[in-house]
Amino acid sequence: MKRKYLPLAAAGALISWMVFILGKAFWGNIFLPTLFASFVTDVYAEILARICKETSTSFFVTSIIPLIPGSTLYYCMNSILEGNTVQALEYGRDTFLFAFGIAAGMSIAWSICYFLRSIKKNKK
């Protein structure tokens, strides 16, 4: 990614985190806000990729970083080492929900974008 596009990628990270926070206030759980934030982030990355003539992956990876479940994974592993299986299961569940929400939102957005591109290509 060109250096001049880094602020746009950083704005994507801000958008993904804001969507997650608003979604968590609305839905109250982890999975749906993560899925929706990942979906919005990928659509943002696809739009920027077309405008800037770059790959959408470079925008998406930079923008999705705030949603990566690093702390829950750390606390899960720490709880396992301490022998606290109940807490480890809770953190493990949250880590899985974060990761699955990111993957599902990304997959849904990619599928929709691929479908729309194939329709546009077939019209030509």
CYANA upper distance limits for C-alpha pairs under 8 A (distance plus 0.5 A):
  1 MET  CA      5 TYR  CA      7.33
  1 MET  CA      6 LEU  CA      8.11
  1 MET  CA     54 GLU  CA      7.37
  1 MET  CA     55 THR  CA      8.46
  1 MET  CA     58 SER  CA      6.86
  1 MET  CA     59 PHE  CA      8.50
  2 LYS  CA      6 LEU  CA      7.72
  5 TYR  CA      9 ALA  CA      6.97
  5 TYR  CA     52 CYS  CA      8.46
  6 LEU  CA     10 ALA  CA      6.64
  7 PRO  CA     11 ALA  CA      6.59
  8 LEU  CA     12 GLY  CA      6.85
  9 ALA  CA     13 ALA  CA      7.06
  9 ALA  CA     59 PHE  CA      5.85
  9 ALA  CA     60 PHE  CA      8.24
  9 ALA  CA     62 THR  CA      6.37
  9 ALA  CA     63 SER  CA      6.16
 10 ALA  CA     14 LEU  CA      6.94
 10 ALA  CA     62 THR  CA      7.49
 10 ALA  CA     63 SER  CA      6.79
 11 ALA  CA     15 ILE  CA      6.66
 11 ALA  CA     63 SER  CA      7.96
 12 GLY  CA     16 SER  CA      6.59
 12 GLY  CA     41 THR  CA      6.92
 12 GLY  CA     44 TYR  CA      7.50
 12 GLY  CA     45 ALA  CA      8.09
 12 GLY  CA     59 PHE  CA      8.09
 12 GLY  CA     60 PHE  CA      8.34
 12 GLY  CA     62 THR  CA      8.13
 12 GLY  CA     63 SER  CA      5.12
 12 GLY  CA     64 ILE  CA      8.21
 13 ALA  CA     17 TRP  CA      6.73
 13 ALA  CA     41 THR  CA      8.37
 13 ALA  CA     62 THR  CA      7.26
 13 ALA  CA     63 SER  CA      4.34
 13 ALA  CA     64 ILE  CA      6.45
 13 ALA  CA     65 ILE  CA      7.27
 13 ALA  CA     66 PRO  CA      6.87
 14 LEU  CA     18 MET  CA      6.60
 14 LEU  CA     63 SER  CA      8.04
 15 ILE  CA     19 VAL  CA      6.54
 15 ILE  CA     41 THR  CA      7.68
 15 ILE  CA     63 SER  CA      8.48
 16 SER  CA     20 PHE  CA      6.65
 16 SER  CA     37 ALA  CA      5.64
 16 SER  CA     38 SER  CA      7.34
 16 SER  CA     40 VAL  CA      7.60
 16 SER  CA     41 THR  CA      6.14
 16 SER  CA     63 SER  CA      7.21
 16 SER  CA     64 ILE  CA      7.06
 16 SER  CA     66 PRO  CA      7.81
 16 SER  CA     67 LEU  CA      7.96
 17 TRP  CA     21 ILE  CA      6.65
 17 TRP  CA     37 ALA  CA      7.80
 17 TRP  CA     66 PRO  CA      6.63
 17 TRP  CA     67 LEU  CA      7.41
 18 MET  CA     22 LEU  CA      6.58
 19 VAL  CA     23 GLY  CA      6.36
 19 VAL  CA     33 PRO  CA      7.71
 19 VAL  CA     36 PHE  CA      7.95
 19 VAL  CA     37 ALA  CA      5.75
 19 VAL  CA     40 VAL  CA      8.40
 20 PHE  CA     24 LYS  CA      6.47
 20 PHE  CA     33 PRO  CA      5.46
 20 PHE  CA     34 THR  CA      6.37
 20 PHE  CA     36 PHE  CA      7.92
 20 PHE  CA     37 ALA  CA      5.81
 20 PHE  CA     67 LEU  CA      8.48
 21 ILE  CA     25 ALA  CA      6.79
 21 ILE  CA     33 PRO  CA      8.03
 22 LEU  CA     26 PHE  CA      6.73
 22 LEU  CA     33 PRO  CA      8.28
 23 GLY  CA     27 TRP  CA      6.29
 23 GLY  CA     28 GLY  CA      7.96
 23 GLY  CA     32 LEU  CA      7.85
 23 GLY  CA     33 PRO  CA      5.02
 23 GLY  CA     34 THR  CA      8.47
 23 GLY  CA     36 PHE  CA      8.13
 23 GLY  CA     37 ALA  CA      8.42
 24 LYS  CA     28 GLY  CA      5.22
 24 LYS  CA     29 ASN  CA      6.45
 24 LYS  CA     30 ILE  CA      7.08
 24 LYS  CA     32 LEU  CA      8.43
 24 LYS  CA     33 PRO  CA      5.98
 27 TRP  CA     32 LEU  CA      7.59
 27 TRP  CA     33 PRO  CA      7.58
 29 ASN  CA     33 PRO  CA      7.76
 30 ILE  CA     34 THR  CA      6.67
 30 ILE  CA     94 ASP  CA      7.69
 30 ILE  CA     97 LEU  CA      7.11
 30 ILE  CA     98 PHE  CA      7.16
 31 PHE  CA     35 LEU  CA      6.55
 31 PHE  CA     97 LEU  CA      5.72
 31 PHE  CA     98 PHE  CA      6.60
 31 PHE  CA    100 PHE  CA      8.11
 31 PHE  CA    101 GLY  CA      5.82
 32 LEU  CA     36 PHE  CA      6.53
 32 LEU  CA    101 GLY  CA      7.38
 33 PRO  CA     37 ALA  CA      6.40
 33 PRO  CA    101 GLY  CA      8.46
 34 THR  CA     38 SER  CA      6.45
 34 THR  CA     67 LEU  CA      7.63
 34 THR  CA     98 PHE  CA      6.65
 34 THR  CA    101 GLY  CA      5.57
 34 THR  CA    102 ILE  CA      6.50
 34 THR  CA    105 GLY  CA      8.18
 35 LEU  CA     39 PHE  CA      6.62
 35 LEU  CA    100 PHE  CA      8.39
 35 LEU  CA    101 GLY  CA      4.65
 35 LEU  CA    102 ILE  CA      6.03
 35 LEU  CA    103 ALA  CA      8.24
 35 LEU  CA    104 ALA  CA      6.71
 35 LEU  CA    105 GLY  CA      4.99
 35 LEU  CA    106 MET  CA      8.36
 36 PHE  CA     40 VAL  CA      6.63
 36 PHE  CA    101 GLY  CA      8.43
 36 PHE  CA    105 GLY  CA      6.69
 37 ALA  CA     41 THR  CA      6.46
 37 ALA  CA    102 ILE  CA      8.42
 37 ALA  CA    105 GLY  CA      7.98
 38 SER  CA     42 ASP  CA      6.59
 38 SER  CA     64 ILE  CA      7.44
 38 SER  CA    101 GLY  CA      7.75
 38 SER  CA    102 ILE  CA      5.71
 38 SER  CA    103 ALA  CA      8.29
 38 SER  CA    104 ALA  CA      8.49
 38 SER  CA    105 GLY  CA      5.38
 38 SER  CA    106 MET  CA      6.24
 39 PHE  CA     43 VAL  CA      6.76
 39 PHE  CA    102 ILE  CA      8.41
 39 PHE  CA    105 GLY  CA      4.81
 39 PHE  CA    106 MET  CA      5.98
 39 PHE  CA    108 ILE  CA      7.48
 39 PHE  CA    109 ALA  CA      6.00
 40 VAL  CA     44 TYR  CA      6.61
 40 VAL  CA    109 ALA  CA      8.50
 41 THR  CA     45 ALA  CA      6.62
 41 THR  CA     60 PHE  CA      7.03
 41 THR  CA     63 SER  CA      7.13
 41 THR  CA     64 ILE  CA      7.37
 42 ASP  CA     46 GLU  CA      6.58
 42 ASP  CA     56 SER  CA      8.30
 42 ASP  CA     60 PHE  CA      6.27
 42 ASP  CA    105 GLY  CA      8.39
 42 ASP  CA    106 MET  CA      6.50
 42 ASP  CA    109 ALA  CA      6.70
 42 ASP  CA    110 TRP  CA      8.00
 43 VAL  CA     47 ILE  CA      6.70
 43 VAL  CA    109 ALA  CA      6.80
 44 TYR  CA     48 LEU  CA      6.69
 44 TYR  CA     60 PHE  CA      8.47
 45 ALA  CA     49 ALA  CA      6.47
 45 ALA  CA     56 SER  CA      5.57
 45 ALA  CA     57 THR  CA      7.78
 45 ALA  CA     59 PHE  CA      5.60
 45 ALA  CA     60 PHE  CA      5.71
 45 ALA  CA     63 SER  CA      8.46
 46 GLU  CA     50 ARG  CA      6.94
 46 GLU  CA     56 SER  CA      5.58
 46 GLU  CA    113 CYS  CA      8.36
 47 ILE  CA     51 ILE  CA      6.85
 48 LEU  CA     52 CYS  CA      6.27
 48 LEU  CA     53 LYS  CA      8.32
 48 LEU  CA     54 GLU  CA      8.28
 48 LEU  CA     56 SER  CA      7.67
 48 LEU  CA     59 PHE  CA      7.99
 49 ALA  CA     53 LYS  CA      5.81
 49 ALA  CA     54 GLU  CA      5.27
 49 ALA  CA     55 THR  CA      5.88
 49 ALA  CA     56 SER  CA      5.33
 49 ALA  CA     59 PHE  CA      7.88
 50 ARG  CA     54 GLU  CA      7.48
 54 GLU  CA     58 SER  CA      8.19
 55 THR  CA     59 PHE  CA      7.73
 56 SER  CA     60 PHE  CA      6.52
 57 THR  CA     61 VAL  CA      6.39
 58 SER  CA     62 THR  CA      6.91
 59 PHE  CA     63 SER  CA      6.56
 60 PHE  CA     64 ILE  CA      6.44
 61 VAL  CA     65 ILE  CA      7.09
 64 ILE  CA     68 ILE  CA      7.44
 67 LEU  CA     98 PHE  CA      7.86
 67 LEU  CA    102 ILE  CA      8.18
 68 ILE  CA     98 PHE  CA      7.67
 68 ILE  CA     99 ALA  CA      7.71
 69 PRO  CA     73 LEU  CA      6.74
 69 PRO  CA     95 THR  CA      6.23
 69 PRO  CA     98 PHE  CA      6.59
 69 PRO  CA     99 ALA  CA      7.50
 70 GLY  CA     74 TYR  CA      6.67
 71 SER  CA     75 TYR  CA      6.65
 72 THR  CA     76 CYS  CA      6.47
 72 THR  CA     91 TYR  CA      5.95
 72 THR  CA     92 GLY  CA      7.70
 72 THR  CA     94 ASP  CA      7.25
 72 THR  CA     95 THR  CA      6.08
 73 LEU  CA     77 MET  CA      6.75
 73 LEU  CA     91 TYR  CA      7.32
 73 LEU  CA     92 GLY  CA      7.23
 73 LEU  CA     95 THR  CA      6.31
 74 TYR  CA     78 ASN  CA      6.58
 75 TYR  CA     79 SER  CA      6.46
 75 TYR  CA     88 ALA  CA      7.86
 75 TYR  CA     91 TYR  CA      7.01
 76 CYS  CA     80 ILE  CA      6.79
 76 CYS  CA     87 GLN  CA      7.80
 76 CYS  CA     88 ALA  CA      5.09
 76 CYS  CA     89 LEU  CA      7.74
 76 CYS  CA     90 GLU  CA      8.26
 76 CYS  CA     91 TYR  CA      5.37
 76 CYS  CA     92 GLY  CA      6.03
 77 MET  CA     81 LEU  CA      6.79
 77 MET  CA     88 ALA  CA      7.50
 78 ASN  CA     82 GLU  CA      6.71
 78 ASN  CA     88 ALA  CA      8.29
 79 SER  CA     83 GLY  CA      6.60
 79 SER  CA     84 ASN  CA      5.61
 79 SER  CA     85 THR  CA      7.20
 79 SER  CA     87 GLN  CA      6.74
 79 SER  CA     88 ALA  CA      5.43
 80 ILE  CA     84 ASN  CA      6.41
 80 ILE  CA     85 THR  CA      6.59
 80 ILE  CA     88 ALA  CA      6.14
 84 ASN  CA     88 ALA  CA      6.65
 85 THR  CA     89 LEU  CA      6.51
 86 VAL  CA     90 GLU  CA      6.95
 87 GLN  CA     91 TYR  CA      6.75
 88 ALA  CA     92 GLY  CA      6.34
 89 LEU  CA     93 ARG  CA      6.46
 90 GLU  CA     94 ASP  CA      6.81
 91 TYR  CA     95 THR  CA      6.56
 92 GLY  CA     96 PHE  CA      6.65
 93 ARG  CA     97 LEU  CA      6.64
 94 ASP  CA     98 PHE  CA      6.64
 95 THR  CA     99 ALA  CA      6.70
 96 PHE  CA    100 PHE  CA      6.35
 97 LEU  CA    101 GLY  CA      6.31
 98 PHE  CA    102 ILE  CA      6.74
 99 ALA  CA    103 ALA  CA      6.73
100 PHE  CA    104 ALA  CA      6.39
101 GLY  CA    105 GLY  CA      6.45
102 ILE  CA    106 MET  CA      6.55
103 ALA  CA    107 SER  CA      6.52
104 ALA  CA    108 ILE  CA      6.59
105 GLY  CA    109 ALA  CA      6.70
106 MET  CA    110 TRP  CA      6.56
107 SER  CA    111 SER  CA      6.51
108 ILE  CA    112 ILE  CA      6.73
109 ALA  CA    113 CYS  CA      6.60
110 TRP  CA    114 TYR  CA      6.43
111 SER  CA    115 PHE  CA      6.53
112 ILE  CA    116 LEU  CA      6.65
113 CYS  CA    117 ARG  CA      6.58
114 TYR  CA    118 SER  CA      6.64
115 PHE  CA    119 ILE  CA      6.78
116 LEU  CA    120 LYS  CA      6.68
117 ARG  CA    121 LYS  CA      6.50
118 SER  CA    122 ASN  CA      6.58
119 ILE  CA    123 LYS  CA      6.85
120 LYS  CA    124 LYS  CA      7.35
